């Protein structure tokens, strides 16, 4: 493991082709063990090329009457209701960040209520998992914007391992390494 000032200041960098299901994944910059399947949180950095440029999304599935997409570069996920999904005819697409929602707050609707959390999505597609039920607006806390996200394992769906930020509820989906896939669960390659 090598020291990285960027990791100390901004968080660790994830390589989407190397995320492991059964063990830790090494940070691309410093080699630290991150993204394991325990409740331990990993601090991940923002991918500024996605934030200031374009996210590169791929379709990853359907659930709770929503289409789900994941940025192949940063793991940012999107959820769009089936009846209002502007990208439903695309398996891959580019999308800029909706800066208005980021500044003023995401106007959210309930996607699914679970035993411990409610999943929400904004009209811009940004999803959240929050313990609070019946929220109408969700804002990004400044500490997540500045310091990155503290994520912990939440779920595995097909090719993707989902992690959720403990502070803001922002989910990220990281592609599992090919040697980690179970053949009967492989879909949408």
PLY file of the C-alpha trace (Angstrom):
ply
format ascii 1.0
element vertex 189
property float x
property float y
property float z
element edge 188
property int vertex1
property int vertex2
end_header
0.00 0.00 0.00
1.34 3.44 -0.90
0.39 6.82 0.55
-1.88 9.01 -1.58
-2.60 12.61 -0.62
-5.60 12.56 -3.01
-7.11 9.59 -1.17
-6.55 11.27 2.19
-8.17 14.52 1.02
-10.84 13.36 -1.43
-11.47 9.65 -0.88
-10.47 6.45 -2.67
-10.78 5.80 -6.40
-12.75 2.76 -7.60
-11.92 0.74 -10.72
-15.22 -0.72 -11.96
-13.60 -3.74 -13.54
-12.09 -4.94 -10.26
-14.82 -4.74 -7.62
-14.91 -8.02 -5.70
-17.96 -9.72 -4.21
-16.28 -11.89 -1.58
-13.27 -9.78 -0.58
-12.02 -6.21 -0.46
-11.26 -4.25 -3.60
-7.99 -2.29 -3.77
-8.08 1.48 -4.30
-6.66 2.31 -7.74
-4.42 5.08 -6.34
-3.10 3.80 -3.01
-3.99 0.10 -2.90
-5.97 0.35 0.36
-8.63 -2.34 0.88
-12.05 -0.78 0.19
-15.60 -1.89 -0.67
-15.82 -5.10 1.30
-19.11 -6.84 2.15
-19.06 -5.99 5.87
-20.74 -2.96 7.49
-17.35 -1.18 7.34
-17.60 2.09 5.40
-15.24 3.01 2.56
-14.67 6.63 1.64
-14.92 7.00 -2.14
-14.03 10.08 -4.14
-16.18 11.84 -6.71
-15.27 11.24 -10.34
-14.91 14.85 -11.44
-14.86 13.99 -15.16
-18.43 12.69 -14.70
-19.54 15.58 -12.50
-18.24 18.33 -14.81
-18.52 16.34 -18.05
-20.77 13.42 -18.91
-21.85 10.28 -17.10
-21.72 7.18 -19.34
-24.75 5.08 -18.41
-25.64 1.48 -19.25
-28.97 -0.24 -18.61
-28.70 -2.65 -15.70
-32.26 -3.80 -15.02
-35.86 -3.12 -14.06
-37.29 -3.13 -10.55
-40.23 -1.60 -8.69
-41.70 -0.27 -11.99
-38.47 1.67 -12.69
-35.63 1.24 -15.16
-32.21 1.29 -13.54
-29.01 2.59 -15.14
-25.42 2.80 -13.88
-22.55 5.05 -14.94
-19.71 2.76 -15.99
-17.12 5.29 -14.85
-18.25 6.37 -11.38
-21.01 3.98 -10.28
-23.68 6.69 -10.07
-27.07 5.06 -10.54
-30.32 6.35 -12.03
-33.93 5.23 -11.56
-36.67 6.35 -13.93
-40.33 5.36 -13.66
-41.21 3.15 -16.65
-43.88 5.55 -17.93
-41.61 8.62 -17.88
-38.16 7.21 -18.72
-36.53 9.38 -21.41
-33.84 6.70 -21.98
-35.99 3.56 -22.17
-34.94 2.88 -25.78
-31.22 3.11 -25.02
-28.88 0.46 -23.62
-26.12 3.08 -23.40
-26.27 6.87 -23.22
-24.45 9.95 -21.95
-26.05 12.35 -19.48
-24.89 15.50 -17.73
-25.51 16.13 -14.04
-28.70 18.09 -13.31
-27.05 20.96 -11.43
-30.40 22.63 -10.60
-31.52 19.59 -8.59
-28.12 19.45 -6.92
-28.37 23.08 -5.81
-32.07 23.35 -4.94
-32.70 19.78 -3.81
-34.12 16.72 -5.50
-37.93 16.58 -5.70
-38.44 12.88 -5.02
-41.14 10.24 -5.23
-41.22 6.89 -3.43
-39.89 3.97 -5.46
-40.21 1.30 -2.79
-40.70 1.14 0.97
-38.64 -1.46 2.82
-38.46 -2.58 6.43
-35.53 -0.28 7.28
-35.37 2.24 4.42
-37.42 3.93 1.73
-36.03 4.20 -1.77
-36.68 7.49 -3.57
-35.98 8.84 -7.06
-35.97 12.37 -8.45
-37.33 13.35 -11.88
-33.65 13.67 -12.92
-33.22 9.98 -12.05
-31.11 10.44 -8.93
-31.99 7.74 -6.37
-31.67 7.77 -2.58
-32.14 5.24 0.23
-33.26 6.94 3.44
-34.51 5.76 6.82
-37.10 8.57 6.80
-40.40 7.85 5.09
-42.50 10.30 3.05
-39.76 12.78 2.10
-40.55 15.24 -0.70
-37.15 16.94 -1.15
-33.67 15.55 -0.54
-30.53 17.70 -0.54
-26.91 16.60 -0.70
-25.11 17.40 2.56
-22.11 19.68 2.02
-19.74 17.20 3.67
-20.56 14.59 0.99
-20.08 17.18 -1.76
-16.67 18.21 -0.37
-15.31 15.00 1.22
-16.79 12.25 -0.95
-19.12 9.48 0.18
-18.79 6.95 3.01
-20.34 3.86 1.44
-21.21 0.43 2.76
-22.46 -2.72 1.01
-26.23 -2.88 0.49
-27.17 -5.42 -2.19
-25.95 -7.41 -5.20
-28.05 -7.46 -8.37
-26.71 -9.37 -11.36
-23.46 -7.78 -12.53
-23.59 -5.00 -9.95
-22.75 -4.63 -6.27
-24.73 -1.78 -4.70
-23.23 0.39 -1.97
-25.00 3.24 -0.16
-23.58 6.40 1.42
-24.21 6.33 5.16
-24.63 10.12 5.31
-26.77 11.06 2.31
-28.31 7.77 1.15
-26.82 8.04 -2.35
-26.50 4.55 -3.88
-23.59 3.54 -6.12
-23.39 0.39 -8.21
-19.98 -1.07 -9.01
-19.50 -3.77 -11.64
-18.32 -7.08 -10.22
-15.06 -8.50 -11.53
-15.78 -11.17 -14.16
-14.29 -13.95 -12.01
-16.76 -13.03 -9.24
-19.92 -13.62 -11.29
-22.17 -16.57 -10.68
-23.21 -17.99 -14.11
-26.93 -18.23 -13.30
-27.06 -14.55 -12.26
-25.32 -13.03 -15.30
-27.68 -10.81 -17.33
-27.55 -7.70 -19.54
-23.90 -8.07 -20.53
0 1
1 2
2 3
3 4
4 5
5 6
6 7
7 8
8 9
9 10
10 11
11 12
12 13
13 14
14 15
15 16
16 17
17 18
18 19
19 20
20 21
21 22
22 23
23 24
24 25
25 26
26 27
27 28
28 29
29 30
30 31
31 32
32 33
33 34
34 35
35 36
36 37
37 38
38 39
39 40
40 41
41 42
42 43
43 44
44 45
45 46
46 47
47 48
48 49
49 50
50 51
51 52
52 53
53 54
54 55
55 56
56 57
57 58
58 59
59 60
60 61
61 62
62 63
63 64
64 65
65 66
66 67
67 68
68 69
69 70
70 71
71 72
72 73
73 74
74 75
75 76
76 77
77 78
78 79
79 80
80 81
81 82
82 83
83 84
84 85
85 86
86 87
87 88
88 89
89 90
90 91
91 92
92 93
93 94
94 95
95 96
96 97
97 98
98 99
99 100
100 101
101 102
102 103
103 104
104 105
105 106
106 107
107 108
108 109
109 110
110 111
111 112
112 113
113 114
114 115
115 116
116 117
117 118
118 119
119 120
120 121
121 122
122 123
123 124
124 125
125 126
126 127
127 128
128 129
129 130
130 131
131 132
132 133
133 134
134 135
135 136
136 137
137 138
138 139
139 140
140 141
141 142
142 143
143 144
144 145
145 146
146 147
147 148
148 149
149 150
150 151
151 152
152 153
153 154
154 155
155 156
156 157
157 158
158 159
159 160
160 161
161 162
162 163
163 164
164 165
165 166
166 167
167 168
168 169
169 170
170 171
171 172
172 173
173 174
174 175
175 176
176 177
177 178
178 179
179 180
180 181
181 182
182 183
183 184
184 185
185 186
186 187
187 188
